[in-house]
Amino acid sequence: MTELVGRRLVHLTAADISLVLLLGPQLRAFADEGMEVIGVSAPGPFVAELESWGIRHVALRHSTRSVDPGQDLLAVPELVRLFRRLAPDIVHTHNPKPGLFGRIAARAAGVPGIVNTVHGLYAAPEDPLVRRAAVYTLERLAASCSRFELVQNPEDLAVLARLRVPADHPVLLGNGIDLQRFRPRRTEGEIARARRSLGVGPSSVVVGTVGRLVWQKGFCELFAAAARLRDLAPEVVVVVVGPEDAGKADALGPSDVAEAAALGNVVFTGHREDVEDLYAGFDVFVLPSYREGFPRSAMEAAASGLPVVATDIRGCREVVEDGVNGLLVPLHDVDALTTALSGLVADPALRGTMGARSRARAEAEFDDRRVIETTLAAYRRLPLDRPATDRGR
C-alpha cells in the first residue's frame, strides 16, 4: 500500500463550483489524510471558499464547460505544462471534458498516478449512434491513460466493459452526501422557517427542485407541468433553487425565468447556501432531467425525507425505486410528470410513507464517507514510485 502523507494531489474540474459544491467534503478529507491538495479549474466566485479550507487553487485559461473547439485544443498543452510544473503524485480528473483532456495531459506529463471519476458517461443508450460512437471512442482513448476509473453509476460499468477498458481499472464508487447535513427536518417550526425563507405560504403544497438553471435539467417539462397544475391543483407552488449557469449553451436566460415566473405558481430563489434547511419547506422533490450520472440533489432530497419524482434515466434510477420512495416518469413526458406530481400532491399519507423510505435508502446507500474511503483505497493502490518529497519546479 502506498503511503499518502505528503503526496501532492491535483483535482481537475471545469469550474470552481464543482470543486466546492460537489467535491468539497472529499477534498477536505484528503487534506486531513496529510495530502497536499490542489484544485485546478477555471477561476470563479467559489475560489475564495476553496482557499479558506487551506486548499490551493490554480486557475486555467482554457477551460470551458460548453463546446468551444478553439479553447479545447489549447487545454491539453496548457495542462501538460501545468502538470510538469506542479509535479503531482496523483491527478484526479472529473468528466466529461476535464476527464478527457486531463487524463491525456497527465499521461503526457509523466504523472505517476492518474485517476478519473466517471460522473456519468456523456452518452446514454438512448442517444443517437453517432453521438455514442464519438463519446465512447474518446472515453476509451482517455481511459487508456488512467490507472483507475471510479464509476458512480453501475450502469456505466457495463459500458466500460464493452469498450474493453481493462477489467482492473473500473471501480464502483457510487455517490454520497453528508447524511448529517441532509436529514429530515419536519417539525412545524423547521417547516415554517423554510417556507418563510422560500417566500411560500403555509397552506401551499411545495414541489421543489434544486439545480443549475439549464434546460437539460428538464425545466421545459417542469414549467409545462406547473402551468397544468394551476388548474388541477391550485395549492401547488413550484420552487426552483439554483444558480444561473451562463457558461452553458443551454442556460436559461432572464426572459425564460421571467416567462416561467409569470405563470404565477413558479418561484425562483437563485443560488442558496442554506439548501439543507430549505428542503424542509418542500413536500415533493422533482427532477425531470434529461441526463444524469448520479444526481446529488435527488440524493439530498431523499436524505431529507422527501418523495422524489424523476425521469426514468440512468442516475435517477439509482436514487428512486419506482413506487417505493418516489415515482419515475418517461423522458420528456409532460402528461406523466403532471400525473405523478398531482397524485402525490393529493395524498399526504403517501408522501410521508415514500419520504421515510427515501431516508432509509439514503442511509443504506448514499453515505459520502464510503465514497471517500473507496477513493483513498484507490489512491493507496497507485504505483507512486517517486518519494513524496521529489518535486519538479
N, C-alpha and C positions, 0 to 999 in steps of 0.2 A: 504494500500500500504506500502511496506517495504521501509524504508529509506536506500539508498545505500551508503551514505557518510561514509567512514571509513571501509566499508566492504572489506574483503580480497577475491580477485577473482583470481582463477587459470585457465589459458587456457592451455590445453594439446594437443599437436600435436606430430607427429612422428619426424619431423625435424624442425630445426630453420628457414629454408627458408619459411615454411608455416606461422610461427608467424610474419615474417616481410612482405613478399610479398602478402600473402593472407589476413592476419588479422591485419596488421599494423594500418590502419585507425581506425578500431574498437577498438583495444587495447588503442590507444591514446585517443579516445573519452570516453572510460570507465574511464580512469585515470582522464580526465577532469571533470568527474562526482563526483570526490572525492574518488574513489575506489582505493585500493592498488592492482595493477595488477601485477601478476607474470606469466611469460611464462615458461612452462615446456616442454622439448623436448630433443632429443639427441643434444650434442654440435655440433657446426659447425661455419662456417665463418660469419654467419649473427647475431651471438650473440652480437657482438660489436655495431651494428646498433640498435638492440633492446634496449640495455642498455643505448645508447646515448639518448633515449627518456625518460629515467628515469624509465624504466620497468625492474624489476629484472628478471634474468633468472636462472633457476635451471636445471642442466644437469642430464639426465637419463643415466644409464649404459646399461640398457637392452631395448633399443628402436631401432627397425629396421623397415625399410619400405618394405623389402622383407620377404618372408616366411622363418622363422627360428624358428622351434618349441622349440629348447633349450632355446634361448633367450626369446621367447614369454612366456614360462612357468615361467620365472623369473620376467617378467614385473609386474605381478599382485602384488606379495608380496613387490616388490620394491616400487610400487605406494602406497600401503596401508601404509607402513612405512612413506613415504614422506607426505602423506595427514595427517596422525596423527601428524607428527612433525609441519607441516605448519598450521594446523587447519584452513583451509579456510572456509569462509562462503559459497562460491559457487565454484564448479568445473565445468568448461565448456569444454567438450571434442569434438573432431572432428574426424569423422570416416574416414577410416574403423577401423584399429587396435586400435588406441588410444581411439576411441569411445567405442569399446568392452571392453578392459581391464580397461579403465579409469572409466567408469560408475560402473563396478563391484567393483573396488578397492575403489572408493569414497563411495559407499554404505557400504562396509565392514569397512571403517574407520570412519563412522558416520558423513560424511559431510552432513549438513542440506539441501543445495541447489545443485542439480545436473541437469545440462542441457547438451544436446548433439545437435550438428548441423549435420544434415544428408546432406552431400555434394553430395549425390547420393548413393543409396544403392548399395553395391558391388556385386549385381547380377541384371541382366536385364532380361526382359521377354524372350529374345531370347537365353539366356544361357541354358545349359543342366539342366535337372531336378535335378540331384544330386547336382550340384553347388547351384542352387536356394534353395533347401531344407536345405543345410548346412548353407548358409548365412542367410536365413530368420529365421532359428531356433536360431542362435546365436544373431541375431538382436532382436528377441522377448525377449530373456533372458536379454540382456543388457538394453532394453527399460523398463523392469520392475524395474530397479534401478534408473531411472531418473524421474524428475517431468515434464520436457518439452523436446520435440523433435522438434527442429527448422528445418523445412524441406525446402531446397532450391527449389526443383523441385516438382511442383504439381502432377506429375505423381507418385511420391513416396507416396503421401498421401493415394491413393487407396490401395497400397500395405500394408502400415501400418494398414489400417482398416481391410484388410483381415487377417493380423496377430493378430488381436484382441488387438492391443495396445489401451489402454483406450482412448476414444474419446476426452477427455480434455487434453491429453498430446501433440499430434502433433499441431504445429503452423506453418502456411505457412510463411516462411521467405523470400523466393525469394533470389536474389543475386544482388549485386550492385557494382558500381565503382565510383570513383571521376569524375564526369562529367565536372568539370573544368580542371582537369589534362588531361583527354582524351576528346578532342574536335577536330573538323575538322581544319586542318591546310593545306590549299590547295593553298596558294599564290605561285607564281613562286619561290620566294626566299626560302620559307619553304620546298618546294618540292626539290629544288636544293641542299639545305644543307643536307636534309635527304639522298638523292641519293649519295652525296659525302661520307657521313658517312657510308653508306652501301657498298660503292665500286661499285656502279651501274651507268652505263652511262645514260645520259638524254633521249636518244631515246628508252630505254628499256621499256617494259611493265612488271611491277614487280608483281609477285604473291608471297605474303609473308605469313609466319606463325610464331607464337610465342609460344614457349612451351619447356618443358624439352625434352631432346633427348632420348626418349623411344619409342619403336616400337608401343606401344599402341596408340600413337598419330597419327598413320596412315602413317608413313613415307615410309613404303614399297610401298603403293599405290601412294603416292605423288612422290616418285622418279621414279616409273614406268611411271607416267603421264608426269613427266619432260622429260624423255627420248623420249616419243612420241611427245612432244611439240617442240623438237629441229627441227623436220621436218615440223610439222603443223604450228608452229608459232615461227620462229627463233628469233623473237624480245623478247621473254619471258625469264625472269630470275626469278628463284625460290629462294627466300631468306628465310633462316631459322635462326630465332633469338631465342636463348635459351641456357641454360647451360647443360653440361653433367650431368648425374644422375647415377653414377657408383653403387650406393647402390641398384638400382632396377635390378631385374633379367632380364628384357627385355631392358636394356640400350643399346644404340648404342655404339659400340666400335670404336676406332680410324680407324680401317680398313673399317668399314661401312661408316664413314664420308668421308674417302678418296675415296672410290668407288663412292659415290654419287657426290662428288666434281669433280671427273674425267669425269662426264657427260658433263661438260663444261658450263652448264647453271644453276647450283646449287651453291649457296653461303652460307657459314655458318659464322655467326658473333660471336657466343658464347654468354655468358650472357651479357646483356647491362642494364645499369641503366637509360638510356635515351629513353626507349622504346616508351614513349608517343610522342617523336619527330620523331621516326623512322616510325611510321605509315604514316606520310606524304609522305614517299617515296614509299609506296605501292599503287598499282592500284586495286588489289583484295586481299582479305584475304581468306585463305583456312585452313580448319581444318577437315581432313578426319579421325577423331579419332574413336576408337572402343568403348570407354566407357567415358562418361562424367556425372557429376552431374548437373553442370550449368556453362559452360566454361567461365572463366574470360577473357581469351584472345579474344574470339569471341565478348564478350560484349565491350571490349576496342576498338576493330576494328570497331564495329558498332557505338560506340560513336564518333569515329574518322572520321565517314562519309564514310565508305568503304562498298562495297557489300561483302557479306560473302558466301562462298561455304563450306558446311559442310555435314557430313554424317547425314542421316535421323535416328537419335537415340535420346533417352531421353537426355535432356540437350541442345543439338544443336537445337532441335525443339523449345526451349524456346527463342532462340535468332533469329533464321531465320524463316521467313514466306516464304515458297517456292514461288518463282516467284514475290515476293514483294520487300524484301530487300536483297535477295540473292537466292541461289539455294541449295536444299537438294538432295543428291545423295545416292543411296543404299550403304550399308556397303560392303567394300572390292571390289567395282566395279570400276576397273581402267578405263574401257571404258566410264562409265557415268561421272567419275571425269574429265577425259580428255575432254569430250564433253562440260561439264559445264564451265570449265576454258577457253577453246578455244573460246567458244561463247562469254564470257564476254571480253576476250582479243580483240576480233574483233569488239566490239560495245562500244565505249567510252560513247555514249549518255546513253545507258542502265546502264553502270557503275555509271554514275553521278546520274541518277534517283534512282537507288537502294541505292546508298550511302546516299542520302538525306533522304530516308525512314529509313535507318538504324539509323541515328542520331535521327530522330523523335521517333523511337521505344525506343532508349536508354533513351531519356528524359522522356518518359512516364513510363518506367518500370525498369530501371537499376540504380536508384539513391541510392548510398550507405547510404545516410542519413536516408532513410526509413528503411534499414536493421538495422542500429544502434538503431533507436527508437523502432523497434519491439523487438530487443534483450533486451534493457533496460526495456521495459514493461514486458517482461517475468521475468526478474530478480526481479522486484518490486512485482511480484505475488508469489514469492517463500516464503515458510514458514520458515523464518530465525528467530528462536525463541531466540537464544542467543544474548546478546548485541554485538555490533560491536567490542568492546574492549576486549572481552573474548577470549584469545588466548592460545592454548596449546603450550607447549615447548618440 
